[in-house]
Amino acid sequence: MRSNYYAQLSPHFSVLSAHQMAEIHSASLEILWRTGSRIYCQEALELLKRAGADVSDGTLVRIPPHLVEWALRAAPSRVVLANRNGERVIFLEDHKTYYGTGSDCPNILDHTTGERRLFLKKDIEQGARLCDALMNIDFVMSMGLASDVPVRTSDRHQFEAMLLNTVKPIVFTAHDLDGTRDIVDMAAAAVGSLEELRRNPTVVLYAEPTTPLVHTRESVEKLLFMAENNLPVLYAPGMLRGGTAPVTLAACLALANAESLTGLLMAQLKREGTPVVLGGGALVMDMRTMVSSYGAPELQLAGAALADMAHYYGLPRFSSAGASDSKAADQQAMIEGTMSVLIQALSGANLVHDVGFLESGLTGSFEMVVAFDEVIAMVKQIVKGVEISNEGLALEVIHKVGPGGSFIAEAHTARHFREIWFPRLLDRQNYDAWVMTGRQTMSDRLRQRVEEILATHSPPPLSPLAQARIRSIVQSADARLGR
């Protein structure tokens, strides 16, 4: 009799060996100590100088290796996000992967007309509702830049549009420290208080340095504010290989890692134990067009390698997938987006954004988001692995049925057939049935699914008091800053 053991290993891969990860870490430390970084935030300069960094020429900071090593020990290895109902739903640790949209596209591919046009605030509202309904979209970013609101307060308007239209965790961008304060106030109003937001954070700030090795006042002030409030922040350099960063992948990885580690250190110096998600994207600049490619295989290789570095440090990792350089939600978009979703899941990246991006991050598409909700479900089915147990092996059932038998009437089949994934949008009919049901293409089904969700789905509303408080914060910012 076999013992009732259990073993289930999720499939994943590594791009870098342990030796290579150690080499990239050493190279990053060398960059930070020998070359240094320009940091344009006075508070950060004072924190770094007091901790033992070398500050010269006003803003040039050289960071000794021991400070980075301290920050790596101080940062929590696990970051947990809640939805606005207080349920803890995202656990950024190990090889757990969660997917969401990106932010700040100037354009949207209108699903009703097929035309590319500027994003409006109502599009961000609809995008949040769409994501709220999709099972495999785990968090929300704004997708677009609202063109019909005051520019200086557009970050508040975009956050309001998301907050009122989804219960899911939100990754937000903000123009500056003032915008970050307002957005945190809105998030606190939605859950009841700042103390509750700190206890069960529903938001993550997206901030980034300017490659190579520049940390602007606005980015660092936002980072330090989140650290002061013990709220999660991701610090994600975005670079162009051969443009703002070296063209070779190893050098690009070392530079991206160095910039991300600088953000980690500044956050820990402000408040030890601040939850930080390491980031970094190494976009390829296509030298024929000078366009930064979101569909390049090298981008996914770099993302997987930086995931290796995050695992090496035992810290969460931010990445991107589900995006394309195509101008439409077409075959190219599906090829590039699907490859990226699978690679980032296999690499064990934790917080994966940009689902639904087209045109190298310049256009968002609701149809792409719906399509990749389905793709992500398929990928999750692959990476969950294989259960090896008495129930999984089913030797007694095989013995009972015997040679030439059938398993369809067995209780074991009834217990487990729902473990096989059934698509919502992909077509598995035979040809005659497909013809009889209208010969619909995938494009037809995507458009109909978007329209169905927008016509029928709304998240549970916030209380009238919370809604009023959120709107008053936005209106106050508009009155204060105008256009």
Phi and psi in degrees as a GROMACS rama.xvg file:
@    title "Ramachandran Plot"
@    xaxis  label "Phi"
@    yaxis  label "Psi"
@TYPE xy
-75.6026  143.551  ARG-2
-71.1476  154.52  SER-3
-84.4408  69.1736  ASN-4
-89.5898  167.561  TYR-5
-142.704  130.698  TYR-6
-146.021  124.273  ALA-7
-140.416  118.923  GLN-8
-118.023  123.182  LEU-9
-76.7636  134.04  SER-10
-69.7567  136.415  PRO-11
-156.323  169.784  HIS-12
-139.185  163.007  PHE-13
-120.901  140.453  SER-14
-85.5644  -37.5284  VAL-15
-106.107  142.925  LEU-16
-77.7008  167.316  SER-17
-59.3709  -39.0832  ALA-18
-64.6257  -42.5544  HIS-19
-65.7613  -38.5047  GLN-20
-62.7221  -41.2888  MET-21
-63.7238  -37.0246  ALA-22
-66.9681  -42.424  GLU-23
-66.5275  -40.1066  ILE-24
-59.0288  -47.1644  HIS-25
-62.2356  -39.6438  SER-26
-64.7504  -39.4074  ALA-27
-63.6377  -43.0291  SER-28
-61.7963  -37.8838  LEU-29
-64.4743  -42.6866  GLU-30
-60.6248  -45.5356  ILE-31
-68.4783  -32.0111  LEU-32
-90.9734  -41.9906  TRP-33
-83.4205  -47.685  ARG-34
-87.7114  -45.696  THR-35
84.1465  174.936  GLY-36
-131.502  152.185  SER-37
-93.0212  121.175  ARG-38
-122.372  121.613  ILE-39
-107.851  28.948  TYR-40
-118.824  118.787  CYS-41
-61.8133  -41.505  GLN-42
-61.6289  -42.3921  GLU-43
-64.9549  -39.8301  ALA-44
-60.0275  -41.9575  LEU-45
-67.2348  -41.7089  GLU-46
-60.5574  -45.6402  LEU-47
-67.1903  -41.9789  LEU-48
-64.383  -43.574  LYS-49
-62.6435  -31.4535  ARG-50
-79.9115  -12.0406  ALA-51
116.388  5.60397  GLY-52
-74.3268  155.706  ALA-53
-93.6682  118.495  ASP-54
-114.418  122.043  VAL-55
-138.509  165.128  SER-56
54.4352  29.6479  ASP-57
83.2523  -50.9358  GLY-58
-132.118  -1.09138  THR-59
-84.3585  118.802  LEU-60
-116.61  125.493  VAL-61
-109.813  123.272  ARG-62
-103.153  120.509  ILE-63
-68.8917  147.63  PRO-64
-56.4483  -34.4196  PRO-65
-65.1432  -27.4064  HIS-66
-68.4395  -40.0991  LEU-67
-64.3092  -43.1521  VAL-68
-62.1101  -38.0975  GLU-69
-63.2544  -45.3586  TRP-70
-62.0258  -38.1618  ALA-71
-63.9867  -34.3384  LEU-72
-75.8222  -31.4119  ARG-73
-77.6378  -30.8613  ALA-74
-74.0989  141.089  ALA-75
-69.7281  141.595  PRO-76
-80.7618  -8.6843  SER-77
-134.347  127.617  ARG-78
-121.427  126.4  VAL-79
-114.23  133.88  VAL-80
-116.409  145.024  LEU-81
-113.029  160.139  ALA-82
-86.5003  174.903  ASN-83
-76.346  0.096359  ARG-84
-88.2163  -0.913491  ASN-85
89.6671  3.02026  GLY-86
-84.0424  129.002  GLU-87
-81.1279  113.555  ARG-88
-122.463  -18.626  VAL-89
-123.908  124.179  ILE-90
-119.896  98.5854  PHE-91
-84.7512  97.6875  LEU-92
-166.118  160.114  GLU-93
49.23  -131.221  ASP-94
-108.293  23.3316  HIS-95
-75.9068  130.264  LYS-96
-120.337  132.951  THR-97
-129.026  143.461  TYR-98
-118.364  147.257  TYR-99
-155.438  176.517  GLY-100
-76.5231  174.366  THR-101
-100.58  -169.088  GLY-102
-133.378  160.559  SER-103
69.1756  29.7246  ASP-104
-72.227  135.639  CYS-105
-71.6783  -25.3004  PRO-106
-120.197  157.609  ASN-107
-128.435  143.238  ILE-108
-89.3998  101.989  LEU-109
-64.2445  120.226  ASP-110
-71.9787  -18.1245  HIS-111
-85.7124  -28.0579  THR-112
-116.342  -18.5211  THR-113
77.8026  4.81673  GLY-114
-96.7852  147.372  GLU-115
-86.2939  126.903  ARG-116
-146.918  173.366  ARG-117
-68.2679  145.328  LEU-118
-67.5389  140.687  PHE-119
-116.538  163.891  LEU-120
-60.4066  -36.7445  LYS-121
-64.134  -29.5945  LYS-122
-66.5619  -38.9559  ASP-123
-66.1569  -39.4338  ILE-124
-60.7058  -47.0288  GLU-125
-66.1142  -39.2856  GLN-126
-61.9342  -39.5969  GLY-127
-65.664  -42.0743  ALA-128
-63.7868  -40.1731  ARG-129
-59.4398  -49.7381  LEU-130
-63.9572  -35.155  CYS-131
-60.0406  -31.789  ASP-132
-86.2771  -18.0594  ALA-133
-89.0729  124.234  LEU-134
-63.0198  -31.2569  MET-135
-104.82  6.2574  ASN-136
-96.8572  111.108  ILE-137
-90.8889  -27.0074  ASP-138
-144.558  168.296  PHE-139
-126.312  136.065  VAL-140
-119.924  170.065  MET-141
-69.9064  -19.0556  SER-142
68.7429  -42.437  MET-143
-135.225  165.65  GLY-144
-97.6504  115.864  LEU-145
-68.7813  118.552  ALA-146
-90.236  -7.24535  SER-147
-109.402  22.4839  ASP-148
-128.536  165.431  VAL-149
-57.478  133.194  PRO-150
-59.9488  -42.9607  VAL-151
-71.2025  -17.1548  ARG-152
-120.667  16.8257  THR-153
-61.8807  -29.556  SER-154
-63.6877  -39.3902  ASP-155
-67.1669  -42.599  ARG-156
-61.9744  -41.6545  HIS-157
-65.436  -40.2096  GLN-158
-68.0955  -41.7043  PHE-159
-57.9083  -43.4794  GLU-160
-60.8527  -38.6686  ALA-161
-72.6082  -47.3256  MET-162
-61.6601  -34.7382  LEU-163
-85.0921  -4.58311  LEU-164
-127.922  7.95834  ASN-165
-153.274  149.313  THR-166
-94.7675  -6.48649  VAL-167
-75.1662  157.879  LYS-168
-56.6407  150.262  PRO-169
-122.739  132.552  ILE-170
-101.585  122.482  VAL-171
-119.781  155.712  PHE-172
-111.53  154.695  THR-173
-141.645  148.406  ALA-174
-67.0915  -37.9331  HIS-175
-162.884  -172.607  ASP-176
-61.1944  -42.3962  LEU-177
-60.8672  -42.7823  ASP-178
-65.0887  -38.5057  GLY-179
-62.6744  -43.0747  THR-180
-58.9165  -47.0982  ARG-181
-62.1588  -41.542  ASP-182
-67.4595  -40.3481  ILE-183
-64.4868  -38.4018  VAL-184
-60.9642  -41.189  ASP-185
-65.549  -43.0877  MET-186
-62.6525  -38.963  ALA-187
-65.8332  -39.2039  ALA-188
-62.5507  -35.3428  ALA-189
-67.8826  -31.5645  ALA-190
-104.844  -3.88097  VAL-191
115.853  -33.7232  GLY-192
-170.681  162.784  SER-193
-66.0492  -35.438  LEU-194
-62.089  -41.9419  GLU-195
-67.4872  -36.847  GLU-196
-63.3077  -40.4327  LEU-197
-67.1005  -37.8146  ARG-198
-68.9947  -42.7632  ARG-199
-131.463  79.3812  ASN-200
-63.9648  133.828  PRO-201
-105.49  -5.08129  THR-202
-132.119  153.413  VAL-203
-133.047  131.951  VAL-204
-81.2608  132.289  LEU-205
-97.0413  117.195  TYR-206
-131.465  158.524  ALA-207
-150.397  147.895  GLU-208
-77.6406  175.682  PRO-209
-108.691  109.644  THR-210
-72.4589  137.803  THR-211
-96.2586  126.576  PRO-212
62.0925  37.3546  LEU-213
-122.426  131.883  VAL-214
-121.669  105.759  HIS-215
-73.1992  160.478  THR-216
-59.3763  -45.1374  ARG-217
-61.429  -46.777  GLU-218
-63.9874  -43.1425  SER-219
-73.1872  -38.1512  VAL-220
-61.0608  -41.1833  GLU-221
-63.2876  -43.6245  LYS-222
-58.1559  -47.2025  LEU-223
-68.892  -33.6241  LEU-224
-63.7112  -44.6897  PHE-225
-63.2765  -41.3164  MET-226
-62.39  -43.1202  ALA-227
-57.1184  -34.5925  GLU-228
-96.5578  8.68973  ASN-229
55.4894  41.3296  ASN-230
-111.546  147.736  LEU-231
-70.4593  144.524  PRO-232
-138.81  142.634  VAL-233
-115.253  137.936  LEU-234
-121.282  105.588  TYR-235
-126.783  99.919  ALA-236
-65.2256  138.378  PRO-237
-117.322  126.368  GLY-238
-137.4  158.527  MET-239
-112.111  115.531  LEU-240
-65.1978  126.454  ARG-241
87.6609  -4.35325  GLY-242
-119.144  -86.4707  GLY-243
-86.6323  -4.73023  THR-244
-139.799  161.221  ALA-245
-59.1167  154.856  PRO-246
-80.222  -26.114  VAL-247
-77.3169  141.829  THR-248
-64.1487  -42.1314  LEU-249
-60.1003  -43.9808  ALA-250
-66.1536  -39.2005  ALA-251
-63.549  -42.1217  CYS-252
-62.9223  -43.521  LEU-253
-63.4052  -41.2047  ALA-254
-68.7865  -46.9536  LEU-255
-59.6697  -42.5972  ALA-256
-64.0588  -41.0697  ASN-257
-62.5041  -43.121  ALA-258
-66.7856  -40.3123  GLU-259
-66.7649  -40.0997  SER-260
-65.3577  -30.5313  LEU-261
-64.3603  -43.3895  THR-262
-62.0439  -42.2901  GLY-263
-57.7921  -45.4258  LEU-264
-64.2999  -46.7254  LEU-265
-60.4872  -39.8243  MET-266
-64.5429  -41.6483  ALA-267
-70.9288  -33.0023  GLN-268
-67.6432  -32.8577  LEU-269
-71.3924  -45.3251  LYS-270
-152.617  109.423  ARG-271
-61.4445  132.462  GLU-272
94.6838  4.75489  GLY-273
-58.698  131.13  THR-274
-73.0983  119.327  PRO-275
-126.549  135.848  VAL-276
-107.142  120.779  VAL-277
-71.0342  142.61  LEU-278
-130.737  -164.59  GLY-279
132.482  128.031  GLY-280
-130.516  130.817  GLY-281
-107.808  80.6324  ALA-282
-69.1563  147.179  LEU-283
-94.0049  129.981  VAL-284
-91.3231  113.939  MET-285
-70.0424  111.627  ASP-286
-68.2135  -11.7433  MET-287
-81.2659  -33.274  ARG-288
-118.002  -14.4501  THR-289
64.3504  20.3817  MET-290
-93.0464  140.567  VAL-291
-81.5917  121.121  SER-292
-91.9565  122.814  SER-293
-87.0949  -13.6584  TYR-294
-101.336  -0.025087  GLY-295
-66.6779  135.311  ALA-296
-61.6276  -27.9204  PRO-297
-64.6593  -30.4092  GLU-298
-63.7003  -41.7269  LEU-299
-70.4589  -35.0476  GLN-300
-62.8786  -45.1833  LEU-301
-63.8878  -40.7148  ALA-302
-61.7324  -41.2962  GLY-303
-67.3188  -37.2191  ALA-304
-66.4328  -39.8989  ALA-305
-70.1056  -28.8372  LEU-306
-63.5798  -39.5545  ALA-307
-57.4157  -43.1637  ASP-308
-64.5856  -39.0659  MET-309
-63.7278  -41.7171  ALA-310
-64.2746  -37.1437  HIS-311
-58.6532  -39.341  TYR-312
-86.0093  -14.5075  TYR-313
73.1326  35.237  GLY-314
-125.831  156.245  LEU-315
-67.0402  156.544  PRO-316
-130.18  133.72  ARG-317
-100.626  136.565  PHE-318
-148.398  -170.577  SER-319
-138.152  150.004  SER-320
-168.741  170.059  ALA-321
75.1411  23.2689  GLY-322
-121.608  165.503  ALA-323
-151.194  158.631  SER-324
-86.5102  -7.3947  ASP-325
-64.5504  157.879  SER-326
-95.6179  -0.79096  LYS-327
-144.257  161.688  ALA-328
-80.3065  68.2304  ALA-329
-112.861  -163.36  ASP-330
-61.779  -40.6447  GLN-331
-60.223  -44.381  GLN-332
-60.7645  -41.1635  ALA-333
-68.3699  -39.817  MET-334
-63.1686  -53.3692  ILE-335
-66.5024  -43.6422  GLU-336
-66.7173  -40.6825  GLY-337
-66.8956  -42.2708  THR-338
-56.6849  -43.7039  MET-339
-69.589  -39.8148  SER-340
-61.416  -43.6862  VAL-341
-66.5064  -44.4657  LEU-342
-64.544  -42.6943  ILE-343
-68.4826  -33.2345  GLN-344
-66.7775  -43.8376  ALA-345
-67.2134  -29.0858  LEU-346
-77.8881  -17.6753  SER-347
80.8198  21.9963  GLY-348
-60.6235  146.531  ALA-349
-96.3166  -52.1323  ASN-350
-114.911  103.68  LEU-351
-112.928  116.627  VAL-352
-111.784  -176.192  HIS-353
82.981  11.061  ASP-354
-60.9974  123.66  VAL-355
102.574  1.3236  GLY-356
-79.8168  138.418  PHE-357
-125.054  171.602  LEU-358
52.6892  46.9568  GLU-359
56.4033  38.8116  SER-360
85.5485  10.9047  GLY-361
-99.2702  -15.6413  LEU-362
-135.776  136.628  THR-363
-105.075  151.874  GLY-364
-139.31  120.96  SER-365
-63.2094  -37.1401  PHE-366
-63.6404  -36.8195  GLU-367
-63.7034  -41.05  MET-368
-61.5309  -45.4655  VAL-369
-64.1641  -42.852  VAL-370
-59.9294  -41.4703  ALA-371
-83.4906  -14.4494  PHE-372
-58.8564  -40.158  ASP-373
-70.9341  -43.2863  GLU-374
-62.2576  -43.8892  VAL-375
-61.491  -39.2339  ILE-376
-59.7425  -41.3252  ALA-377
-63.6835  -44.0442  MET-378
-65.9814  -40.1657  VAL-379
-60.5833  -34.8  LYS-380
-65.2599  -35.9243  GLN-381
-72.4076  -46.6378  ILE-382
-81.9402  -4.25499  VAL-383
-73.6353  -15.0024  LYS-384
85.1278  -165.684  GLY-385
-122.451  128.73  VAL-386
-82.6791  122.271  GLU-387
-111.228  104.239  ILE-388
-155.752  175.777  SER-389
-58.7461  -43.1845  ASN-390
-67.4132  -39.8886  GLU-391
-69.0895  -39.8812  GLY-392
-75.5278  -30.4595  LEU-393
52.1271  44.6807  ALA-394
-65.7868  -36.5604  LEU-395
-66.7608  -36.3224  GLU-396
-67.4489  -43.5764  VAL-397
-60.5212  -41.775  ILE-398
-65.0268  -41.1333  HIS-399
-64.3051  -44.9285  LYS-400
-70.8204  -43.8149  VAL-401
71.1028  178.753  GLY-402
-60.852  132.672  PRO-403
79.4279  2.81536  GLY-404
-85.618  -170.807  GLY-405
-132.637  143.386  SER-406
-100.574  0.173516  PHE-407
-67.5805  -29.521  ILE-408
-94.5683  2.62936  ALA-409
-78.0844  144.967  GLU-410
-60.8577  -32.6249  ALA-411
-60.0932  -40.4802  HIS-412
-65.0706  -43.2269  THR-413
-62.4072  -35.3449  ALA-414
-70.4426  -29.8742  ARG-415
-120.507  -5.24774  HIS-416
-65.5762  -23.7715  PHE-417
-73.5316  -9.4474  ARG-418
-71.44  -18.0716  GLU-419
-79.7768  131.162  ILE-420
-75.7657  134.128  TRP-421
-113.955  120.797  PHE-422
-70.2728  154.016  PRO-423
-94.3648  -35.3627  ARG-424
-113.231  -31.3211  LEU-425
-68.6308  140.068  LEU-426
-93.5101  124.723  ASP-427
-119.909  16.1537  ARG-428
-75.3593  163.431  GLN-429
-78.6616  172.14  ASN-430
-60.4486  -46.3345  TYR-431
-61.5527  -41.6648  ASP-432
-66.0824  -37.3637  ALA-433
-62.8794  -43.4443  TRP-434
-62.7346  -44.8157  VAL-435
-65.7028  -27.0638  MET-436
-94.2622  12.7061  THR-437
108.355  5.95815  GLY-438
55.4988  37.9963  ARG-439
-70.469  136.737  GLN-440
-89.4752  171.076  THR-441
-60.3245  -38.2974  MET-442
-60.3521  -40.5591  SER-443
-60.9919  -45.9121  ASP-444
-68.1528  -36.2612  ARG-445
-64.2562  -46.3797  LEU-446
-63.0947  -42.8465  ARG-447
-65.2533  -38.1096  GLN-448
-66.4332  -41.8845  ARG-449
-58.9502  -48.3868  VAL-450
-64.6838  -38.229  GLU-451
-62.2313  -46.8476  GLU-452
-63.8766  -47.1092  ILE-453
-65.6773  -26.2572  LEU-454
-82.2553  -22.631  ALA-455
-122.125  -20.6753  THR-456
-103.773  133.086  HIS-457
-141.981  137.169  SER-458
-73.7493  162.294  PRO-459
-56.923  132.136  PRO-460
-73.9078  153.088  PRO-461
-70.5354  162.813  LEU-462
-63.6338  151.888  SER-463
-54.7388  -36.287  PRO-464
-64.5948  -45.1352  LEU-465
-64.9206  -42.5082  ALA-466
-60.9373  -42.4338  GLN-467
-64.3963  -40.9115  ALA-468
-64.3008  -43.3138  ARG-469
-62.8547  -45.0617  ILE-470
-67.938  -32.957  ARG-471
-67.9489  -34.0426  SER-472
-64.9596  -43.4025  ILE-473
-65.2607  -45.5783  VAL-474
-63.9735  -38.034  GLN-475
-64.0854  -41.3657  SER-476
-64.1139  -41.1068  ALA-477
-60.5389  -44.3899  ASP-478
-67.1913  -34.8873  ALA-479
-75.4138  -39.6265  ARG-480
-108.792  -21.9812  LEU-481
58.8617  -149.333  GLY-482
